[in-house]
Amino acid sequence: MKLFLYFLLLSKLLNSQDIIGTYVKDSISIVYTNAIKSLKPEVKILGLGEQWHGDGTTFSIKSDLIKLLSKNKNAVLFSESSVFGCLKGSEIGLFNDTLNMGISDVWSNTKDFEPLMKSIQNKEIEYAGIDVQIYDSYANYYLCDYIKSILLNNNILTDNELNNLLATTDSIIKLRYKYKFNAKKLIEWNSTFNKICINEKLFSTKEYYILFNLKNFGLLVNIYDNNSRNFTVGNRYRDSLMALNCTYLITNMYPDRFVVISAASFHLIKNHILDYPSSDKNIKTLGDFLAEKYDEKYSVMIFTSSLGNHAMYNTTRLEKVPKPKKKSIEKILYDAKYEFAFIDLIKFNKTLPVKYFMPYGYEYLKINNPLIHFNSIFYVREMHRTQPRISSTKN
Protein backbone atom coordinates (compact mmCIF):
# COMPACT_ATOMS: atom_id res chain seq x y z
CA MET A 1 0.00 0.00 0.00
CA LYS A 2 2.79 2.40 0.92
CA LEU A 3 4.58 1.59 -2.34
CA PHE A 4 1.39 2.22 -4.31
CA LEU A 5 0.91 5.61 -2.63
CA TYR A 6 4.54 6.48 -3.32
CA PHE A 7 4.19 5.77 -7.04
CA LEU A 8 0.87 7.61 -7.09
CA LEU A 9 2.55 10.68 -5.67
CA LEU A 10 5.49 10.21 -8.01
CA SER A 11 3.20 10.06 -11.03
CA LYS A 12 1.44 13.20 -9.82
CA LEU A 13 4.80 14.92 -9.45
CA LEU A 14 6.06 14.10 -12.94
CA ASN A 15 2.78 14.95 -14.63
CA SER A 16 2.35 18.15 -12.66
CA GLN A 17 2.65 21.53 -14.32
CA ASP A 18 4.63 22.54 -11.25
CA ILE A 19 7.75 20.82 -12.60
CA ILE A 20 9.05 22.63 -15.63
CA GLY A 21 11.57 20.53 -17.48
CA THR A 22 13.22 20.31 -20.86
CA TYR A 23 14.88 17.47 -22.71
CA VAL A 24 17.17 19.61 -24.85
CA LYS A 25 19.51 22.45 -23.95
CA ASP A 26 18.04 24.73 -26.63
CA SER A 27 14.79 24.89 -24.65
CA ILE A 28 16.32 25.95 -21.34
CA SER A 29 14.85 29.45 -21.67
CA ILE A 30 11.43 28.09 -20.67
CA VAL A 31 12.97 26.78 -17.44
CA TYR A 32 14.55 30.20 -16.77
CA THR A 33 11.22 31.92 -17.39
CA ASN A 34 9.38 29.70 -14.94
CA ALA A 35 12.11 29.95 -12.33
CA ILE A 36 11.75 33.74 -12.38
CA LYS A 37 7.93 33.58 -12.53
CA SER A 38 7.92 31.40 -9.41
CA LEU A 39 9.23 34.26 -7.28
CA LYS A 40 6.40 35.59 -5.15
CA PRO A 41 5.76 39.36 -5.14
CA GLU A 42 6.98 39.59 -1.54
CA VAL A 43 10.40 38.10 -2.41
CA LYS A 44 13.05 40.82 -2.53
CA ILE A 45 16.18 38.74 -1.85
CA LEU A 46 17.05 35.58 -3.80
CA GLY A 47 19.92 33.31 -2.84
CA LEU A 48 21.40 31.35 -5.75
CA GLY A 49 23.40 28.53 -4.21
CA GLU A 50 25.92 26.18 -5.74
CA GLN A 51 26.93 22.81 -4.35
CA TRP A 52 30.61 23.17 -5.13
CA HIS A 53 32.85 25.96 -6.40
CA GLY A 54 33.66 23.81 -9.40
CA ASP A 55 30.19 23.37 -10.91
CA GLY A 56 30.70 24.72 -14.41
CA THR A 57 27.15 24.13 -15.61
CA THR A 58 25.73 25.76 -12.48
CA PHE A 59 28.03 28.75 -13.02
CA SER A 60 26.69 29.18 -16.54
CA ILE A 61 23.04 28.93 -15.44
CA LYS A 62 23.56 31.31 -12.52
CA SER A 63 25.19 33.75 -14.91
CA ASP A 64 22.15 33.63 -17.19
CA LEU A 65 19.68 33.97 -14.32
CA ILE A 66 21.54 36.92 -12.80
CA LYS A 67 21.53 38.74 -16.14
CA LEU A 68 17.80 38.06 -16.60
CA LEU A 69 16.96 39.20 -13.08
CA SER A 70 19.03 42.34 -13.55
CA LYS A 71 17.06 43.13 -16.70
CA ASN A 72 13.59 42.06 -15.53
CA LYS A 73 13.67 42.96 -11.85
CA ASN A 74 16.32 45.69 -11.65
CA ALA A 75 18.39 43.28 -9.56
CA VAL A 76 21.71 44.07 -7.95
CA LEU A 77 24.20 41.23 -7.48
CA PHE A 78 25.71 40.53 -4.06
CA SER A 79 28.67 38.20 -4.55
CA GLU A 80 30.54 35.99 -2.10
CA SER A 81 33.54 38.17 -2.95
CA SER A 82 35.78 40.87 -1.54
CA VAL A 83 33.93 43.98 -0.36
CA PHE A 84 36.75 46.36 -1.19
CA GLY A 85 37.66 44.56 -4.40
CA CYS A 86 34.13 44.84 -5.80
CA LEU A 87 33.99 48.55 -4.96
CA LYS A 88 37.38 49.27 -6.52
CA GLY A 89 36.71 47.03 -9.51
CA SER A 90 33.46 48.86 -10.16
CA GLU A 91 35.24 52.22 -10.00
CA ILE A 92 38.12 51.22 -12.26
CA GLY A 93 36.26 48.85 -14.59
CA LEU A 94 39.30 46.72 -15.36
CA PHE A 95 38.88 43.21 -16.69
CA ASN A 96 42.03 41.13 -16.89
CA ASP A 97 43.74 38.26 -15.15
CA THR A 98 45.36 40.25 -12.37
CA LEU A 99 42.51 42.51 -11.34
CA ASN A 100 39.29 40.58 -11.65
CA MET A 101 36.91 43.35 -10.66
CA GLY A 102 36.85 42.11 -7.08
CA ILE A 103 34.99 38.94 -8.01
CA SER A 104 36.93 35.97 -6.65
CA ASP A 105 38.98 34.07 -9.21
CA VAL A 106 36.84 31.05 -8.31
CA TRP A 107 34.28 32.61 -10.65
CA SER A 108 36.00 35.31 -12.65
CA ASN A 109 38.70 33.07 -14.13
CA THR A 110 36.19 30.63 -15.58
CA LYS A 111 34.68 30.60 -19.05
CA ASP A 112 31.34 29.74 -17.45
CA PHE A 113 31.12 33.13 -15.73
CA GLU A 114 32.71 35.17 -18.52
CA PRO A 115 29.37 36.40 -19.98
CA LEU A 116 28.37 37.67 -16.53
CA MET A 117 31.75 39.32 -16.00
CA LYS A 118 31.43 41.11 -19.34
CA SER A 119 27.96 42.34 -18.37
CA ILE A 120 29.42 43.67 -15.12
CA GLN A 121 32.27 45.29 -17.02
CA ASN A 122 29.78 46.97 -19.37
CA LYS A 123 27.87 48.21 -16.29
CA GLU A 124 24.75 46.31 -17.32
CA ILE A 125 24.77 44.74 -13.85
CA GLU A 126 25.42 46.54 -10.58
CA TYR A 127 27.25 44.46 -8.05
CA ALA A 128 28.70 44.52 -4.54
CA GLY A 129 30.89 42.23 -2.48
CA ILE A 130 29.57 40.80 0.78
CA ASP A 131 32.46 38.59 1.86
CA VAL A 132 34.34 39.86 4.88
CA GLN A 133 37.54 38.28 3.55
CA ILE A 134 40.12 40.36 1.68
CA TYR A 135 41.70 38.23 -1.00
CA ASP A 136 41.96 40.22 -4.21
CA SER A 137 44.76 42.11 -5.93
CA TYR A 138 42.97 45.42 -5.47
CA ALA A 139 43.62 45.25 -1.73
CA ASN A 140 47.36 44.86 -2.30
CA TYR A 141 47.46 47.89 -4.57
CA TYR A 142 44.86 50.26 -3.19
CA LEU A 143 43.36 49.45 0.21
CA CYS A 144 45.87 51.14 2.54
CA ASP A 145 45.93 54.29 0.40
CA TYR A 146 42.12 54.29 0.33
CA ILE A 147 41.89 53.95 4.12
CA LYS A 148 44.52 56.64 4.64
CA SER A 149 42.84 59.16 2.34
CA ILE A 150 39.34 58.88 3.85
CA LEU A 151 40.64 59.02 7.42
CA LEU A 152 42.95 61.98 6.79
CA ASN A 153 40.00 63.89 5.36
CA ASN A 154 38.12 63.54 8.67
CA ASN A 155 40.95 63.98 11.20
CA ILE A 156 39.50 61.39 13.61
CA LEU A 157 42.66 59.50 14.51
CA THR A 158 46.01 60.70 15.81
CA ASP A 159 49.03 60.24 13.56
CA ASN A 160 50.17 57.33 15.70
CA GLU A 161 46.75 55.62 15.59
CA LEU A 162 46.54 56.03 11.82
CA ASN A 163 50.06 54.68 11.26
CA ASN A 164 49.40 51.68 13.49
CA LEU A 165 46.13 50.96 11.69
CA LEU A 166 47.78 51.11 8.27
CA ALA A 167 50.68 48.89 9.39
CA THR A 168 48.32 46.24 10.78
CA THR A 169 46.10 46.45 7.68
CA ASP A 170 49.11 45.93 5.43
CA SER A 171 50.19 42.90 7.46
CA ILE A 172 46.69 41.39 7.32
CA ILE A 173 46.49 41.87 3.56
CA LYS A 174 49.82 40.13 3.05
CA LEU A 175 49.60 37.41 5.73
CA ARG A 176 45.82 36.94 6.01
CA TYR A 177 45.12 34.13 8.47
CA LYS A 178 48.79 33.70 9.34
CA TYR A 179 48.72 37.09 11.01
CA LYS A 180 48.50 36.87 14.80
CA PHE A 181 47.03 39.63 16.93
CA ASN A 182 48.66 39.93 20.32
CA ALA A 183 46.54 41.30 23.17
CA LYS A 184 47.85 44.85 22.75
CA LYS A 185 47.27 44.91 18.98
CA LEU A 186 43.74 43.57 19.33
CA ILE A 187 42.83 46.22 21.92
CA GLU A 188 44.36 48.85 19.65
CA TRP A 189 42.41 47.54 16.63
CA ASN A 190 39.08 47.65 18.47
CA SER A 191 39.77 51.03 20.04
CA THR A 192 40.62 52.58 16.66
CA PHE A 193 37.44 51.31 15.04
CA ASN A 194 35.34 52.38 18.03
CA LYS A 195 36.52 55.92 17.30
CA ILE A 196 35.58 55.49 13.64
CA CYS A 197 32.18 54.05 14.55
CA ILE A 198 31.32 57.01 16.77
CA ASN A 199 32.00 59.28 13.79
CA GLU A 200 30.10 57.21 11.19
CA LYS A 201 28.19 60.24 9.89
CA LEU A 202 31.43 61.82 8.67
CA PHE A 203 31.78 59.13 6.01
CA SER A 204 29.84 58.28 2.89
CA THR A 205 27.98 54.95 3.01
CA LYS A 206 30.58 53.34 0.74
CA GLU A 207 33.49 54.65 2.82
CA TYR A 208 31.98 53.44 6.07
CA TYR A 209 31.13 50.07 4.52
CA ILE A 210 34.80 49.52 3.66
CA LEU A 211 35.96 50.60 7.13
CA PHE A 212 33.28 48.50 8.85
CA ASN A 213 34.30 45.47 6.78
CA LEU A 214 38.02 45.96 7.46
CA LYS A 215 37.36 45.99 11.19
CA ASN A 216 35.43 42.73 10.97
CA PHE A 217 38.05 41.08 8.79
CA GLY A 218 40.59 41.78 11.51
CA LEU A 219 38.31 40.12 14.07
CA LEU A 220 37.85 37.14 11.74
CA VAL A 221 41.62 36.78 11.30
CA ASN A 222 41.93 36.79 15.09
CA ILE A 223 39.40 33.95 15.42
CA TYR A 224 40.94 31.77 12.71
CA ASP A 225 44.44 32.41 14.11
CA ASN A 226 45.88 30.02 11.48
CA ASN A 227 44.52 27.09 13.45
CA SER A 228 42.58 24.33 11.69
CA ARG A 229 40.71 23.58 14.92
CA ASN A 230 39.16 27.04 14.69
CA PHE A 231 37.95 26.60 11.11
CA THR A 232 34.28 25.83 11.83
CA VAL A 233 33.95 28.57 14.44
CA GLY A 234 35.70 31.05 12.15
CA ASN A 235 33.68 30.12 9.09
CA ARG A 236 30.36 30.48 10.92
CA TYR A 237 31.50 33.83 12.32
CA ARG A 238 32.27 34.75 8.73
CA ASP A 239 28.63 33.95 7.86
CA SER A 240 27.37 36.30 10.56
CA LEU A 241 29.60 39.06 9.18
CA MET A 242 28.39 38.46 5.61
CA ALA A 243 24.87 38.81 6.98
CA LEU A 244 25.81 42.17 8.52
CA ASN A 245 27.23 43.24 5.17
CA CYS A 246 24.06 42.25 3.32
CA THR A 247 21.90 44.13 5.81
CA TYR A 248 24.08 47.23 5.56
CA LEU A 249 23.92 47.25 1.76
CA ILE A 250 20.18 46.62 1.62
CA THR A 251 19.42 49.28 4.23
CA ASN A 252 21.80 51.99 3.13
CA MET A 253 22.52 51.51 -0.57
CA TYR A 254 19.88 49.29 -2.20
CA PRO A 255 16.64 49.64 -0.19
CA ASP A 256 14.39 49.49 -3.25
CA ARG A 257 16.26 46.97 -5.39
CA PHE A 258 15.79 43.26 -5.93
CA VAL A 259 18.87 41.52 -4.50
CA VAL A 260 20.47 38.35 -5.89
CA ILE A 261 23.08 36.69 -3.67
CA SER A 262 25.53 34.31 -5.34
CA ALA A 263 27.29 32.00 -2.89
CA ALA A 264 27.81 28.39 -1.93
CA SER A 265 24.49 26.78 -0.99
CA PHE A 266 25.67 26.06 2.55
CA HIS A 267 25.91 29.80 3.25
CA LEU A 268 22.39 30.42 1.94
CA ILE A 269 20.25 27.55 3.24
CA LYS A 270 17.83 28.47 6.04
CA ASN A 271 16.96 26.97 9.43
CA HIS A 272 19.94 24.73 10.08
CA ILE A 273 18.81 24.26 13.65
CA LEU A 274 15.52 22.67 12.49
CA ASP A 275 15.18 19.30 10.76
CA TYR A 276 18.71 19.42 9.37
CA PRO A 277 20.76 16.21 9.76
CA SER A 278 24.19 17.78 9.77
CA SER A 279 27.04 17.51 12.25
CA ASP A 280 27.08 21.26 12.78
CA LYS A 281 23.37 21.92 12.50
CA ASN A 282 23.32 23.97 15.68
CA ILE A 283 24.91 26.92 13.94
CA LYS A 284 23.62 29.94 12.07
CA THR A 285 24.74 30.78 8.56
CA LEU A 286 24.13 33.75 6.29
CA GLY A 287 20.81 32.22 5.20
CA ASP A 288 19.66 31.78 8.78
CA PHE A 289 20.32 35.42 9.57
CA LEU A 290 18.61 36.64 6.41
CA ALA A 291 15.57 34.40 6.95
CA GLU A 292 15.19 35.67 10.51
CA LYS A 293 15.45 39.32 9.51
CA TYR A 294 13.59 39.32 6.21
CA ASP A 295 11.25 36.32 6.58
CA GLU A 296 9.23 35.78 3.38
CA LYS A 297 11.26 38.42 1.54
CA TYR A 298 14.13 35.91 1.42
CA SER A 299 14.03 32.92 -0.95
CA VAL A 300 16.66 30.26 -1.76
CA MET A 301 17.18 28.35 -5.01
CA ILE A 302 19.60 25.42 -4.88
CA PHE A 303 21.17 23.57 -7.81
CA THR A 304 21.59 19.84 -8.07
CA SER A 305 22.70 17.19 -10.59
CA SER A 306 22.51 13.47 -11.28
CA LEU A 307 25.84 12.75 -12.95
CA GLY A 308 28.99 14.31 -14.32
CA ASN A 309 32.11 15.83 -12.78
CA HIS A 310 33.02 18.95 -10.87
CA ALA A 311 36.39 20.57 -10.22
CA MET A 312 37.94 23.99 -9.91
CA TYR A 313 39.21 25.49 -13.15
CA ASN A 314 42.81 25.33 -11.89
CA THR A 315 42.91 21.78 -10.52
CA THR A 316 43.65 18.52 -12.28
CA ARG A 317 41.67 16.13 -10.10
CA LEU A 318 38.04 15.61 -11.08
CA GLU A 319 35.36 14.83 -8.48
CA LYS A 320 32.44 12.69 -9.57
CA VAL A 321 28.84 13.65 -8.89
CA PRO A 322 27.52 10.66 -6.89
CA LYS A 323 25.06 8.22 -8.37
CA PRO A 324 21.50 9.35 -7.55
CA LYS A 325 20.18 7.80 -4.37
CA LYS A 326 16.87 5.92 -4.44
CA LYS A 327 13.94 8.10 -3.39
CA SER A 328 15.95 11.22 -4.16
CA ILE A 329 14.82 14.18 -6.26
CA GLU A 330 17.85 13.59 -8.49
CA LYS A 331 16.78 9.99 -9.19
CA ILE A 332 13.24 11.04 -10.11
CA LEU A 333 14.39 13.73 -12.52
CA TYR A 334 17.12 11.52 -13.96
CA ASP A 335 14.61 8.73 -14.68
CA ALA A 336 12.31 11.31 -16.29
CA LYS A 337 15.25 12.08 -18.64
CA TYR A 338 15.08 15.82 -18.06
CA GLU A 339 18.15 17.73 -19.20
CA PHE A 340 17.15 20.71 -17.02
CA ALA A 341 14.21 21.15 -14.66
CA PHE A 342 12.84 23.56 -12.09
CA ILE A 343 10.73 22.68 -9.06
CA ASP A 344 8.87 25.21 -6.95
CA LEU A 345 8.75 23.53 -3.54
CA ILE A 346 6.16 25.98 -2.24
CA LYS A 347 3.57 24.36 -4.51
CA PHE A 348 4.35 20.90 -3.20
CA ASN A 349 4.99 21.80 0.42
CA LYS A 350 5.26 18.54 2.41
CA THR A 351 3.80 16.22 -0.26
CA LEU A 352 6.99 15.88 -2.31
CA PRO A 353 7.41 12.07 -2.58
CA VAL A 354 11.16 11.98 -1.95
CA LYS A 355 13.33 11.59 1.12
CA TYR A 356 16.78 12.61 -0.05
CA PHE A 357 18.30 15.79 -1.42
CA MET A 358 21.77 17.07 -2.22
CA PRO A 359 21.50 20.69 -1.10
CA TYR A 360 25.24 21.31 -1.03
CA GLY A 361 28.59 19.69 -1.53
CA TYR A 362 27.21 16.61 -3.33
CA GLU A 363 26.34 15.09 0.01
CA TYR A 364 22.94 13.40 0.35
CA LEU A 365 20.82 14.45 3.31
CA LYS A 366 17.53 13.03 4.50
CA ILE A 367 15.30 16.04 5.02
CA ASN A 368 11.70 15.74 6.17
CA ASN A 369 10.63 19.18 5.04
CA PRO A 370 12.99 20.72 2.45
CA LEU A 371 10.84 23.84 2.15
CA ILE A 372 12.04 25.19 5.47
CA HIS A 373 15.60 25.16 4.10
CA PHE A 374 15.20 26.13 0.43
CA ASN A 375 12.30 27.26 -1.75
CA SER A 376 13.12 25.84 -5.15
CA ILE A 377 15.41 23.46 -7.02
CA PHE A 378 17.13 23.97 -10.36
CA TYR A 379 18.14 20.58 -11.74
CA VAL A 380 20.98 19.95 -14.18
CA ARG A 381 21.17 16.39 -15.49
CA GLU A 382 24.91 16.39 -16.10
CA MET A 383 27.46 18.60 -14.39
CA HIS A 384 30.61 19.76 -16.15
CA ARG A 385 33.67 21.02 -14.31
CA THR A 386 34.52 24.68 -14.60
CA GLN A 387 36.75 25.65 -17.50
CA PRO A 388 39.47 28.30 -17.40
CA ARG A 389 39.22 31.51 -19.37
CA ILE A 390 42.94 31.26 -20.01
CA SER A 391 44.50 28.22 -21.65
CA SER A 392 46.26 26.07 -19.10
CA THR A 393 48.30 22.87 -19.18
CA LYS A 394 46.38 21.77 -16.09
CA ASN A 395 43.27 21.23 -18.16
Backbone hydrogen bonds, N-H to C=O, Kabsch-Sander energy under -0.5 kcal/mol:
donor,donor_aa,acceptor,acceptor_aa,energy
5,L,1,M,-2.5
6,Y,2,K,-2.2
7,F,3,L,-2.4
8,L,4,F,-2.1
9,L,5,L,-2.5
10,L,6,Y,-2.5
11,S,7,F,-2.6
12,K,8,L,-2.1
13,L,9,L,-2.3
14,L,10,L,-2.5
15,N,11,S,-1.9
16,S,12,K,-0.6
16,S,13,L,-0.8
19,I,16,S,-1.0
20,I,18,D,-0.6
20,I,342,F,-2.1
21,G,19,I,-0.7
22,T,340,F,-2.6
27,S,24,V,-1.5
28,I,25,K,-1.9
30,I,27,S,-1.4
31,V,27,S,-0.6
31,V,28,I,-0.8
32,Y,28,I,-2.1
33,T,29,S,-2.6
34,N,30,I,-1.8
35,A,31,V,-2.2
36,I,32,Y,-2.3
37,K,33,T,-2.4
38,S,34,N,-1.6
39,L,36,I,-1.2
43,V,40,K,-1.8
44,K,297,K,-2.2
45,I,297,K,-2.7
46,L,259,V,-3.0
47,G,45,I,-0.5
47,G,299,S,-3.1
48,L,46,L,-0.6
48,L,261,I,-3.2
49,G,47,G,-0.7
49,G,301,M,-2.4
50,E,263,A,-0.6
55,D,52,W,-1.5
56,G,54,G,-1.3
56,G,384,H,-1.6
57,T,384,H,-0.9
59,F,55,D,-2.5
60,S,56,G,-2.1
61,I,57,T,-2.2
62,K,58,T,-3.1
63,S,59,F,-2.4
64,D,60,S,-1.9
65,L,61,I,-2.8
66,I,62,K,-2.8
67,K,63,S,-2.0
68,L,64,D,-2.3
69,L,65,L,-2.8
70,S,66,I,-2.2
71,K,67,K,-1.8
72,N,68,L,-3.2
73,K,69,L,-2.2
74,N,70,S,-0.6
75,A,69,L,-1.4
76,V,258,F,-2.5
77,L,126,E,-2.8
78,F,76,V,-0.5
78,F,260,V,-3.4
79,S,77,L,-0.6
79,S,128,A,-2.5
80,E,262,S,-1.8
81,S,79,S,-3.4
82,S,102,G,-0.8
83,V,131,D,-1.2
83,V,133,Q,-0.5
86,C,82,S,-2.2
87,L,83,V,-1.7
88,K,84,F,-2.9
89,G,85,G,-3.0
90,S,86,C,-2.1
91,E,87,L,-1.8
92,I,88,K,-2.7
93,G,89,G,-3.2
96,N,99,L,-1.2
100,N,98,T,-0.7
101,M,99,L,-0.6
103,I,100,N,-1.9
107,W,104,S,-1.8
108,S,104,S,-2.6
109,N,105,D,-1.3
110,T,107,W,-1.8
111,K,387,Q,-2.7
112,D,387,Q,-0.5
113,F,110,T,-0.8
114,E,111,K,-0.9
117,M,113,F,-2.5
118,K,114,E,-2.4
119,S,115,P,-1.8
120,I,116,L,-2.3
121,Q,117,M,-2.6
122,N,118,K,-2.2
123,K,120,I,-1.6
124,E,119,S,-2.7
125,I,119,S,-0.9
126,E,75,A,-0.5
128,A,77,L,-2.5
130,I,79,S,-2.2
131,D,79,S,-0.6
131,D,81,S,-2.3
135,Y,133,Q,-0.6
139,A,136,D,-0.8
140,N,136,D,-0.9
141,Y,137,S,-1.7
142,Y,138,Y,-3.3
143,L,138,Y,-0.7
143,L,139,A,-1.0
144,C,139,A,-0.6
146,Y,142,Y,-2.5
147,I,143,L,-2.8
148,K,144,C,-2.6
149,S,145,D,-2.4
150,I,146,Y,-2.0
151,L,147,I,-1.9
152,L,148,K,-2.4
153,N,149,S,-1.5
154,N,151,L,-0.7
155,N,151,L,-1.3
156,I,151,L,-0.7
162,L,158,T,-2.6
163,N,159,D,-2.4
164,N,160,N,-2.3
165,L,161,E,-2.3
166,L,162,L,-2.5
167,A,163,N,-2.2
168,T,164,N,-2.4
169,T,165,L,-2.6
170,D,166,L,-2.4
171,S,167,A,-1.9
172,I,168,T,-2.5
173,I,169,T,-2.5
174,K,170,D,-1.9
175,L,171,S,-3.1
176,R,172,I,-2.5
178,K,175,L,-2.1
179,Y,176,R,-1.7
181,F,179,Y,-0.5
186,L,182,N,-2.4
187,I,183,A,-2.1
188,E,184,K,-2.3
189,W,185,K,-2.6
190,N,186,L,-2.4
191,S,187,I,-2.6
192,T,188,E,-2.4
193,F,189,W,-1.9
194,N,190,N,-1.9
195,K,191,S,-1.6
196,I,192,T,-1.7
197,C,193,F,-2.7
198,I,194,N,-2.0
199,N,195,K,-1.0
199,N,196,I,-0.5
200,E,197,C,-1.6
202,L,199,N,-2.2
203,F,200,E,-2.1
208,Y,204,S,-2.6
209,Y,205,T,-2.0
210,I,206,K,-1.9
211,L,207,E,-2.1
212,F,208,Y,-3.2
213,N,209,Y,-2.0
214,L,210,I,-2.3
215,K,211,L,-2.3
216,N,212,F,-1.7
217,F,213,N,-2.3
218,G,214,L,-2.0
219,L,215,K,-1.6
220,L,216,N,-2.3
221,V,217,F,-2.7
222,N,218,G,-1.9
223,I,219,L,-1.6
224,Y,220,L,-2.7
225,D,221,V,-2.7
227,N,224,Y,-1.9
230,N,227,N,-1.9
231,F,228,S,-1.4
234,G,230,N,-2.9
235,N,231,F,-3.1
236,R,232,T,-2.2
237,Y,233,V,-2.0
238,R,234,G,-2.3
239,D,235,N,-1.5
240,S,236,R,-1.8
241,L,237,Y,-1.9
242,M,238,R,-2.4
243,A,239,D,-2.1
244,L,240,S,-1.7
245,N,241,L,-2.3
246,C,242,M,-2.5
247,T,243,A,-2.4
248,Y,244,L,-2.5
249,L,245,N,-2.4
250,I,246,C,-2.8
251,T,247,T,-2.6
252,N,248,Y,-2.7
253,M,249,L,-2.2
254,Y,249,L,-2.6
257,R,254,Y,-1.2
258,F,73,K,-0.6
258,F,74,N,-0.6
259,V,44,K,-2.9
260,V,76,V,-2.5
261,I,46,L,-2.9
262,S,78,F,-2.5
262,S,260,V,-0.6
263,A,48,L,-1.6
263,A,261,I,-0.6
265,S,50,E,-2.6
267,H,264,A,-1.2
268,L,264,A,-0.9
268,L,265,S,-0.9
269,I,265,S,-2.2
270,K,373,H,-2.2
274,L,271,N,-1.3
278,S,276,Y,-2.4
281,K,278,S,-1.5
283,I,281,K,-1.4
287,G,267,H,-2.7
289,F,285,T,-2.2
290,L,286,L,-2.4
291,A,287,G,-2.6
292,E,288,D,-2.1
293,K,289,F,-2.1
294,Y,290,L,-3.1
295,D,291,A,-1.6
297,K,294,Y,-2.5
298,Y,295,D,-1.8
299,S,45,I,-2.6
301,M,47,G,-3.0
302,I,300,V,-0.5
302,I,376,S,-2.2
304,T,378,F,-1.9
306,S,380,V,-0.8
306,S,381,R,-1.4
307,L,381,R,-1.5
309,N,383,M,-1.7
310,H,319,E,-2.7
311,A,54,G,-1.7
315,T,312,M,-1.6
319,E,310,H,-2.4
321,V,308,G,-2.7
328,S,325,K,-1.1
329,I,356,Y,-1.6
332,I,328,S,-1.9
333,L,329,I,-2.1
334,Y,330,E,-2.2
335,D,331,K,-2.7
336,A,332,I,-1.5
337,K,334,Y,-1.6
338,Y,333,L,-1.7
339,E,22,T,-3.0
340,F,22,T,-1.6
341,A,379,Y,-1.8
342,F,20,I,-2.2
343,I,377,I,-2.4
344,D,18,D,-1.0
345,L,343,I,-0.9
345,L,375,N,-1.7
346,I,375,N,-0.8
347,K,344,D,-1.1
348,F,344,D,-0.7
349,N,345,L,-3.2
351,T,348,F,-2.2
352,L,349,N,-0.6
354,V,352,L,-1.9
355,K,327,K,-2.9
356,Y,327,K,-2.0
357,F,365,L,-2.1
361,G,51,Q,-1.4
363,E,360,Y,-1.4
365,L,357,F,-2.9
367,I,355,K,-1.6
367,I,365,L,-0.8
372,I,369,N,-1.5
373,H,370,P,-2.1
374,F,370,P,-2.5
375,N,300,V,-2.0
376,S,300,V,-1.7
377,I,343,I,-2.2
378,F,302,I,-2.9
379,Y,341,A,-3.5
379,Y,377,I,-0.6
380,V,304,T,-2.8
381,R,339,E,-2.9
383,M,307,L,-3.0
386,T,54,G,-0.9
386,T,311,A,-1.4
389,R,109,N,-2.5
395,N,392,S,-1.4
